[in-house]
Amino acid sequence: MKTTEAAARQHGDSGKRRFFGHPWPLATLFGMEVWERFSFYGMQAILLIYLYYEASRGGLAIDQSVAIGIVGAYGSSVYLATILGGWFADRVFGAERTLFYSGIVVMLGHIALAILPGVYGVTAGLILVALGSGGVKATCSALVGSLYEPGSPRRDAGFSIFYLGINIGGFVGPLLTGLLQQNAGFHYGFGIAAVGMAIGLAQYTAGRKGLPDDQKAAPDPIAPATLKRYLGIALVVLALVVGAALAGWIRADNLSGVMLGIIAVAVLCYFAVILRSTHVSPEERSRVLAFIPLFLTSAAYWALYSQSYTVITAFFDQRVDRSLFGWEIPVGWLVSVQALTIILFSGVFAWLWTTLGKRQPSSAGKFVIAMAIIGATFLGYLPFLGSEGASMPLAMLVLLLLGFTASELCLSPIGLSVTTKLAPRAFQTQMMALFFLSLALGFAAGGKLGAFYTEDTEVGYFIAMAAIGGVSALLLAACLPFIRRAMRGAD
């Protein structure tokens, strides 16, 4: 009996309380993710227009193409920071404490955006939000995976429920920040994001004791002397970055390119470390190799999806008829519309995968479907290009966003799930951080791609985005037999 109880508690399932048929600690992580996403997406919904709106409208009057690059670089830095979050979880604090501390850093970042003026507030705020969000992303998803026994058929459905929490926050946050930005000013919008994160921390504090015990300590703790050496290296790197910025080598107009190079090097190093580690068994190494084409496809996907925060946000601001019964919809509500469609359909997809059971497409097969759908969606913009003013009806934009929704539900929660399946035991959280590096790579590449968008190039731009989606789907489809063999039954 003691052994059974210990095993149940190890997977966060020691009591009889259930959350939609899943372990109750999923509710704690669900709530944390709701409020963290409330603050994150609420801020991001108004970030681009804050950068390029003129000062008379409360903005910083940065050139639009530069602003798009900054948003892309910021988005990539969030996912790059998952490396740091994963490392602290696996080597220093454990996943559970790292998640808590990261939430505090996120809250401080939103406070900086709310109270500090101009470029100083943006710089301090985005750095803190990026670092904190990276820690939240790396650990919260890994903690969800820890609630299930290996091979549990409920895992994908659990991640789909968790993903619903992401999008509840993503729906409500931009509604409030968008309204406050339009009626009171940008800094009030950033302020409500800080309040949301504070609520998330409060509910997590109340429920964190129910999380699995093995997630409350580092699985591979680092020696104090080694930690001091790493801190010294971190200070040197920080000094080099500051020096490069002061020397003009890192600027707002080349930030996305710099991030793209840094992330590419980080990806290569991370894969090399995992594949060469003596703590990784031959079977685990084979599964990591199966993860590589999924990683690359994920990067391509997020390069396309990130356009919704940059080019499509600008398109919504400038080219879509936003009037509804005589009232103009705030620009920030675009993110809420996306999140609402996810909320409406995530339960459908969770039911679909559960109902299909062993007949459902493999994780890699779902990635192929996602790339084909998002590529086709970009083609839907073509009939509305090449004209001046508000050329696209609001209903048409919502319809196109449904294509983004369907593709996201075929890739994003599935990517979280398959990463926990393929992760070596010694790199549990860091493997999740590696998955988020695909998003970092995608957002950085998306920032570079978005900088090429102008009214003169828009037709070619949307065709190119569609081509990236279609070609990526075909390439991954060709890799499916290799992936199936290399996963060794993990899917």
C-alpha positions in Angstrom: 0.0 0.0 0.0 2.8 2.5 0.9 4.5 1.8 -2.5 1.2 2.5 -4.4 0.6 5.7 -2.5 4.2 6.9 -3.1 3.9 6.2 -6.8 0.6 8.1 -6.9 2.1 11.1 -5.2 5.1 10.9 -7.4 2.8 11.7 -10.4 0.7 14.3 -8.6 -2.3 12.0 -8.3 -2.4 11.1 -4.6 -5.9 12.2 -3.9 -9.3 11.5 -5.3 -10.0 15.1 -6.5 -9.9 15.3 -10.3 -9.7 18.2 -12.7 -11.8 17.2 -15.8 -10.8 13.6 -15.2 -7.1 14.4 -14.7 -4.8 14.7 -11.7 -5.9 17.7 -9.5 -2.5 19.4 -9.6 -3.2 20.1 -13.3 -5.7 22.7 -11.9 -2.8 24.5 -10.2 -0.7 24.6 -13.3 -3.7 25.4 -15.4 -4.4 28.5 -13.2 -0.8 29.6 -13.2 -0.7 29.4 -17.0 -4.0 31.3 -17.3 -2.7 34.3 -15.5 0.8 34.2 -16.9 -0.6 34.1 -20.4 -3.1 36.9 -19.4 -0.2 39.2 -18.6 2.1 38.0 -21.5 -0.4 38.2 -24.3 -2.1 41.3 -22.9 1.2 43.1 -23.1 2.2 41.6 -26.4 -1.2 42.6 -28.0 -0.3 46.3 -27.6 3.5 46.1 -27.9 3.9 46.6 -31.6 1.6 49.6 -31.9 3.2 51.1 -28.8 6.5 51.0 -30.6 5.3 52.5 -34.0 2.5 54.8 -32.9 3.5 58.5 -32.9 4.1 60.3 -29.6 0.7 62.1 -29.9 -1.0 58.7 -29.7 1.2 57.6 -26.7 3.7 55.6 -28.7 7.5 55.8 -29.3 7.3 56.6 -33.0 9.8 53.9 -34.1 9.8 53.0 -37.8 7.3 50.2 -38.4 9.8 47.7 -40.0 12.2 48.3 -37.1 9.3 47.8 -34.6 8.5 44.5 -36.3 12.1 43.4 -35.9 12.1 44.4 -32.2 8.9 42.4 -31.5 10.4 39.4 -33.3 13.6 39.6 -31.4 11.7 40.0 -28.1 9.6 36.9 -28.9 12.6 34.9 -29.7 14.4 36.0 -26.5 11.5 34.7 -24.5 12.0 31.2 -25.9 15.8 31.5 -25.8 15.4 32.2 -22.1 13.9 28.8 -21.6 17.4 27.4 -21.7 18.2 29.3 -18.6 14.9 28.3 -17.0 15.5 24.7 -17.8 19.0 24.8 -16.5 18.0 26.3 -13.2 15.2 23.7 -12.9 17.5 20.7 -13.6 20.6 21.9 -11.8 19.7 24.4 -9.0 16.1 24.9 -7.8 14.0 22.1 -9.3 11.1 22.7 -11.7 8.5 23.7 -9.1 10.6 26.5 -7.4 11.9 27.7 -10.7 8.4 28.2 -11.9 7.5 30.3 -8.8 10.6 32.5 -9.0 10.1 33.0 -12.7 6.6 34.3 -12.2 7.9 36.9 -9.8 10.4 38.1 -12.5 7.5 38.3 -15.1 5.5 40.5 -12.7 8.4 42.9 -12.2 8.9 43.2 -15.9 5.3 44.3 -16.4 5.6 46.8 -13.5 8.7 48.3 -15.3 6.7 48.7 -18.5 3.9 50.3 -16.6 5.9 52.9 -14.6 9.1 53.6 -16.5 9.0 56.0 -19.4 10.0 55.5 -23.0 12.8 53.4 -24.2 14.1 52.7 -20.7 10.8 51.1 -19.6 10.6 49.0 -22.8 14.2 47.8 -22.4 14.0 46.9 -18.7 10.5 45.5 -19.0 11.0 43.3 -22.0 14.2 41.9 -20.6 12.6 41.0 -17.3 9.4 39.6 -19.0 11.6 37.6 -21.4 13.7 36.0 -18.7 10.7 35.3 -16.4 8.5 33.9 -19.2 11.3 31.7 -20.4 11.5 30.1 -16.9 7.7 29.7 -16.8 7.5 28.1 -20.2 10.3 25.6 -19.5 9.0 24.4 -16.2 5.2 24.6 -16.3 4.9 22.3 -19.3 7.4 19.9 -17.9 5.4 19.8 -14.6 2.3 18.9 -16.6 4.2 16.0 -18.1 5.3 14.8 -14.7 1.6 14.3 -13.6 1.3 11.2 -15.9 2.8 7.8 -15.9 5.0 7.0 -18.9 2.8 5.8 -21.8 -0.4 7.2 -20.3 -3.1 7.6 -23.0 -4.4 10.7 -21.2 -1.2 12.7 -21.7 -2.2 14.4 -25.0 -5.6 15.2 -23.7 -4.1 16.6 -20.5 -1.8 18.9 -22.5 -4.8 20.0 -24.6 -6.7 21.0 -21.4 -3.5 22.8 -20.2 -3.4 24.6 -23.6 -7.0 25.7 -23.0 -5.7 27.6 -19.9 -3.0 29.3 -22.0 -5.7 30.6 -24.4 -8.2 31.6 -21.7 -5.5 34.0 -20.4 -4.6 34.9 -24.0 -8.3 35.8 -24.6 -9.0 37.9 -21.5 -5.7 39.7 -21.2 -5.7 41.5 -24.6 -9.4 42.5 -24.0 -8.5 44.4 -20.9 -5.1 45.8 -22.1 -6.6 46.8 -25.5 -9.5 48.7 -23.8 -7.2 50.4 -21.3 -4.7 51.3 -24.1 -7.4 52.8 -26.2 -9.2 54.7 -23.4 -6.5 55.5 -20.8 -3.1 54.9 -22.4 -0.5 52.2 -23.0 0.9 52.3 -19.4 -2.4 51.4 -17.9 -2.6 48.4 -20.2 0.9 47.3 -19.1 -0.2 47.8 -15.5 -3.2 45.4 -15.7 -0.8 42.8 -17.0 1.2 43.1 -13.8 -1.9 42.7 -11.7 -2.8 39.5 -13.6 0.6 38.0 -12.9 0.3 38.8 -9.2 -3.1 36.9 -9.1 -1.4 33.9 -10.8 1.3 33.8 -8.2 -1.2 33.9 -5.4 -3.2 30.9 -6.7 0.0 29.0 -7.4 1.3 29.6 -3.9 -2.0 28.1 -2.5 -1.7 24.9 -4.6 2.0 24.2 -5.2 2.3 21.7 -2.3 0.2 19.2 -4.3 2.8 19.0 -7.2 4.9 15.8 -7.4 7.7 15.6 -4.8 10.4 14.8 -7.4 9.8 18.1 -9.1 10.7 20.1 -6.0 14.4 19.5 -6.1 17.0 19.6 -8.9 17.4 16.1 -10.5 21.0 16.8 -11.3 22.2 19.4 -8.6 25.2 21.4 -9.4 28.2 21.7 -7.0 28.5 25.1 -5.3 32.0 25.7 -6.8 30.8 25.0 -10.3 27.8 27.3 -9.8 30.2 30.1 -8.8 32.2 29.5 -12.0 29.0 29.7 -14.1 27.9 32.9 -12.4 31.3 34.4 -13.3 30.9 33.3 -16.9 27.4 34.9 -17.0 28.8 38.2 -15.8 31.4 38.2 -18.5 28.8 37.4 -21.1 26.6 40.2 -19.8 29.5 42.7 -20.0 30.2 41.6 -23.6 26.5 42.2 -24.6 26.5 45.6 -22.9 29.8 46.5 -24.6 28.5 45.4 -28.0 25.3 47.5 -27.5 27.4 50.6 -26.5 29.7 50.1 -29.5 26.7 50.0 -31.9 27.1 46.4 -32.9 23.7 45.5 -31.5 21.0 47.9 -32.5 17.3 48.0 -32.8 17.3 47.6 -36.5 19.5 44.5 -36.5 18.3 42.9 -33.3 16.3 40.1 -34.9 19.3 39.1 -37.0 21.6 39.1 -34.0 19.1 36.9 -32.1 18.8 34.6 -35.1 22.5 33.9 -35.1 22.7 33.5 -31.3 19.8 31.0 -31.3 21.2 29.0 -34.2 24.5 28.5 -32.3 22.6 27.7 -29.1 20.5 25.1 -30.8 23.6 23.3 -32.3 25.4 23.3 -28.9 22.3 22.1 -27.1 21.8 19.1 -29.4 25.5 18.3 -29.2 25.5 18.3 -25.4 22.4 16.0 -25.2 23.5 13.6 -27.9 27.0 13.2 -26.5 26.1 13.0 -22.8 27.0 9.8 -21.0 23.8 10.1 -19.0 21.8 9.4 -22.2 21.1 5.8 -23.1 21.3 4.6 -26.8 17.5 4.3 -26.9 17.1 7.8 -25.5 19.7 9.1 -28.1 17.6 7.6 -30.9 14.6 9.4 -29.7 16.5 12.7 -29.6 17.4 12.1 -33.3 13.7 11.6 -34.0 13.1 14.9 -32.4 15.3 16.9 -34.8 13.0 17.0 -37.8 10.1 17.9 -35.5 12.2 20.7 -34.0 13.0 22.1 -37.5 9.4 21.9 -38.6 8.3 23.6 -35.4 10.8 26.4 -36.1 9.3 26.9 -39.6 5.8 26.9 -38.2 6.5 29.6 -35.6 8.2 31.7 -38.2 4.9 31.8 -40.0 2.7 32.0 -36.9 4.7 34.9 -35.4 3.5 37.1 -38.3 0.2 37.4 -36.4 2.0 39.5 -33.8 3.7 41.7 -36.4 2.6 41.9 -40.0 -0.9 40.7 -39.4 -1.3 43.0 -36.4 -0.2 45.9 -38.6 -2.5 44.6 -41.4 -5.4 44.5 -38.8 -4.6 48.1 -37.7 -4.3 49.6 -41.2 -6.2 47.4 -43.7 -9.1 45.7 -41.9 -12.5 47.3 -41.4 -12.6 47.2 -37.6 -15.9 48.9 -37.1 -18.6 46.9 -35.4 -22.1 48.5 -35.0 -20.5 51.9 -35.1 -17.7 51.1 -32.6 -14.0 50.6 -33.6 -12.5 47.4 -32.2 -9.2 48.0 -30.4 -6.1 46.7 -32.3 -5.1 44.6 -29.3 -8.2 42.5 -29.6 -6.7 40.6 -32.5 -4.9 38.4 -30.0 -8.1 37.9 -28.1 -9.9 36.7 -31.2 -7.2 34.2 -31.9 -7.3 33.0 -28.3 -11.1 32.7 -28.4 -11.0 30.4 -31.4 -8.5 28.3 -29.6 -10.8 28.1 -26.5 -13.7 27.1 -28.7 -11.9 24.4 -30.5 -9.2 23.0 -28.1 -11.8 20.9 -26.3 -12.9 19.6 -29.7 -9.4 18.5 -30.6 -8.8 17.0 -27.1 -12.0 15.0 -27.6 -10.9 14.1 -31.1 -7.5 12.7 -30.1 -9.0 10.8 -27.1 -11.8 9.3 -29.3 -9.5 8.3 -32.1 -7.1 6.6 -29.6 -4.7 4.5 -31.5 -6.3 5.5 -34.8 -5.2 9.2 -34.5 -2.3 10.5 -36.6 1.1 10.2 -35.0 2.6 13.3 -33.4 4.8 13.9 -36.5 1.7 13.4 -38.7 -0.1 16.1 -36.8 2.9 18.4 -37.5 2.5 17.7 -41.2 -1.2 18.6 -41.1 -0.4 21.9 -39.2 2.1 23.0 -41.8 -0.2 22.3 -44.7 -3.1 24.3 -43.0 -1.1 27.4 -42.0 0.5 27.6 -45.5 -3.0 27.4 -47.1 -4.2 30.1 -44.7 -1.7 32.7 -46.0 -3.2 32.2 -49.5 -6.5 33.5 -48.2 -5.1 37.0 -47.9 -4.3 37.3 -51.6 -7.7 38.5 -52.8 -7.6 41.5 -50.4 -4.1 42.8 -51.3 -3.1 45.6 -53.5 -5.8 48.1 -52.5 -5.7 51.1 -50.3 -7.5 51.6 -47.1 -9.6 49.1 -45.2 -10.0 46.4 -47.8 -10.7 43.2 -45.7 -14.0 42.6 -43.9 -13.7 41.8 -40.3 -15.5 38.5 -40.8 -13.0 37.4 -43.4 -10.1 38.0 -41.0 -11.8 35.9 -38.3 -12.3 33.1 -40.8 -8.6 33.2 -41.7 -7.7 33.1 -38.1 -9.6 29.8 -37.8 -6.9 28.4 -40.1 -4.2 29.5 -37.7 -6.2 28.0 -34.9 -6.6 24.5 -36.5 -2.9 24.5 -37.3 -1.8 25.5 -33.8 -3.9 22.8 -32.2 -2.3 20.2 -34.4 1.2 21.3 -33.5 1.7 23.4 -30.3 0.1 21.2 -27.6 1.3 18.1 -29.5 4.8 19.5 -29.5 4.7 19.9 -25.8 3.5 16.4 -25.3 5.9 14.6 -27.7 8.8 16.5 -26.2 8.1 15.0 -22.7 7.8 11.6 -24.4 11.2 11.8 -26.2 13.2 13.6 -23.4 16.0 11.7 -21.8 15.6 11.3 -18.0 18.7 13.4 -17.3 17.5 16.3 -19.5 13.8 16.3 -18.7 13.3 20.1 -18.3 16.1 21.1 -20.5 14.6 19.1 -23.4 11.4 21.2 -23.0 13.7 24.2 -23.1 15.2 22.9 -26.3 11.7 22.5 -27.8 11.0 26.2 -27.0 14.2 27.0 -28.8 12.4 26.0 -31.9 9.9 28.8 -31.1 12.9 31.2 -30.5 14.4 30.3 -33.8 11.0 30.7 -35.5 10.2 34.1 -33.9 13.7 35.5 -34.8 13.3 34.3 -38.4 9.8 35.7 -38.4 11.1 39.1 -37.3 13.5 39.0 -40.3 10.7 37.9 -42.7 8.3 40.5 -41.4 10.8 43.3 -42.0 10.5 42.7 -45.7 6.7 43.3 -45.7 5.6 46.6 -47.3 2.5 47.5 -49.4 4.6 47.1 -52.5 5.8 43.6 -51.6 2.8 42.2 -49.9 1.6 39.9 -52.6 5.0 38.2 -52.9 5.3 38.2 -49.1 2.1 36.2 -48.6 2.9 33.8 -51.4 6.3 33.2 -49.9 4.7 32.4 -46.5 2.3 30.0 -48.1 5.2 28.3 -49.9 7.2 27.9 -46.7 4.3 26.1 -45.1 3.7 23.8 -48.0 7.3 22.8 -48.6 7.8 22.2 -44.9 4.8 19.8 -44.8 6.2 17.8 -47.8 9.7 17.6 -46.3 8.4 16.3 -42.9 6.1 13.9 -44.6 9.1 12.4 -46.3 10.8 12.0 -42.9 7.9 10.1 -41.2 9.3 6.6 -41.7 12.7 7.6 -40.1 10.9 9.3 -37.2 8.7 6.3 -36.5 11.7 4.0 -36.3 13.8 6.3 -34.2 11.1 7.1 -31.7 11.1 3.3 -30.8 7.5 3.2 -29.7 7.5 6.4 -27.7 4.6 8.0 -29.8 
